[in-house]
Amino acid sequence: MRAIANAGGVTVSYFEWLQDINRRKWSLERVREELESEMLSAWADVRREFESRDVTWRDAAYIVALARVAEAKSTRGLWP
C-alpha cells in the first residue's frame, strides 16, 4: 500500500505543525508511537473496507478517504 506508506511523511509533518502551534516539543519516541498508532489505524480501516467489499486495495483506500472527507464536511461545514 504505497498510499499509506507515503502518508507517514505527511503525518509526521502534521505532528510537527501540532508541536509548533502548541509550542511543545515531542520526543522522538512519542513521534514514533503516534505515527505507529495512526498508520495501524489507517491500515485497519482500509483493510476493513477491502475485506467487506469486492474492491481493490486502492479503491478501499479511496472509500476510506472519501468517507472521512464527507464526515468532516458534515461535522464542520464547508467554508466559505
C-alpha positions as CSV (number, residue, x, y, z in Angstrom):
1,M,0.0,0.0,0.0
2,R,2.1,2.8,-1.3
3,A,-0.5,5.4,-0.4
4,I,-0.4,4.5,3.3
5,A,3.4,4.3,3.3
6,N,3.6,7.8,1.7
7,A,1.1,9.1,4.3
8,G,3.7,8.5,7.0
9,G,5.8,11.5,6.0
10,V,2.7,13.7,5.7
11,T,1.6,12.5,9.2
12,V,4.9,13.4,10.7
13,S,4.7,16.9,9.1
14,Y,1.3,17.3,10.7
15,F,2.8,16.3,14.1
16,E,5.5,19.0,13.6
17,W,2.7,21.5,12.9
18,L,0.9,20.5,16.1
19,Q,4.0,20.9,18.1
20,D,4.7,24.3,16.6
21,I,1.2,25.7,17.3
22,N,1.1,24.3,20.8
23,R,4.7,25.4,21.5
24,R,5.6,21.9,22.6
25,K,8.3,19.5,21.6
26,W,7.7,15.8,21.4
27,S,10.4,13.2,21.9
28,L,11.4,11.0,19.0
29,E,9.8,8.1,20.9
30,R,6.5,9.9,21.1
31,V,6.6,10.8,17.4
32,R,7.2,7.1,16.6
33,E,4.4,5.9,18.9
34,E,1.9,8.4,17.5
35,L,2.9,7.5,13.9
36,E,2.6,3.8,14.6
37,S,-0.8,4.3,16.1
38,E,-2.0,6.4,13.2
39,M,-0.6,4.1,10.5
40,L,-2.0,1.0,12.1
41,S,-5.4,2.6,12.4
42,A,-5.4,3.7,8.8
43,W,-4.3,0.2,7.7
44,A,-7.1,-1.4,9.7
45,D,-9.7,1.0,8.2
46,V,-8.5,0.2,4.6
47,R,-8.3,-3.5,5.3
48,R,-11.9,-3.5,6.7
49,E,-13.2,-1.9,3.5
50,F,-11.2,-4.2,1.3
51,E,-12.5,-7.3,3.1
52,S,-16.1,-6.2,3.4
53,R,-16.5,-5.1,-0.3
54,D,-15.4,-6.6,-3.5
55,V,-12.9,-3.8,-4.4
56,T,-9.2,-3.3,-4.9
57,W,-6.9,-2.1,-2.2
58,R,-6.7,1.3,-4.0
59,D,-10.5,1.6,-4.1
60,A,-10.7,0.6,-0.4
61,A,-8.3,3.5,0.4
62,Y,-10.4,5.9,-1.7
63,I,-13.6,4.7,0.1
64,V,-12.0,5.4,3.5
65,A,-10.6,8.8,2.3
66,L,-13.9,10.0,0.9
67,A,-15.9,8.8,3.9
68,R,-13.5,10.9,6.1
69,V,-13.9,14.0,3.9
70,A,-17.7,13.6,4.0
71,E,-17.7,13.2,7.8
72,A,-15.5,16.3,8.2
73,K,-17.8,18.3,5.9
74,S,-20.8,17.2,7.8
75,T,-19.3,18.0,11.2
76,R,-17.5,21.3,10.4
77,G,-19.4,22.5,7.3
78,L,-17.7,23.8,4.2
79,W,-16.0,27.2,4.2
80,P,-16.9,29.7,2.9
